[in-house]
């Protein structure tokens, strides 16, 4: 295990961070991939979009400004981008 990932595992073990399952939402992930096929959205980004739609009160924090600005057009203003 990489030393840098230890804090992440500690957050999961203490329950401060929860890992979501999208096993029951794979068709929704496929819809997002197809919706943004011109941007060649990857599986991880599509999963984040599905999770953001499932949990509308939570912010989505990303450094992937170029893609997520496009993905969040027409969605609520919950996208959080760190300063460039």
Buried (B, 14 or more C-beta within 10 A) or exposed (E): EEEEEEEEEEEEEEEEEEEEEBEEBEEBBEBBBEEBEEEEBEEEBBBBBBBBEEEEEEEBEBEEEEBBEEBBEEBEEBBEBEEE
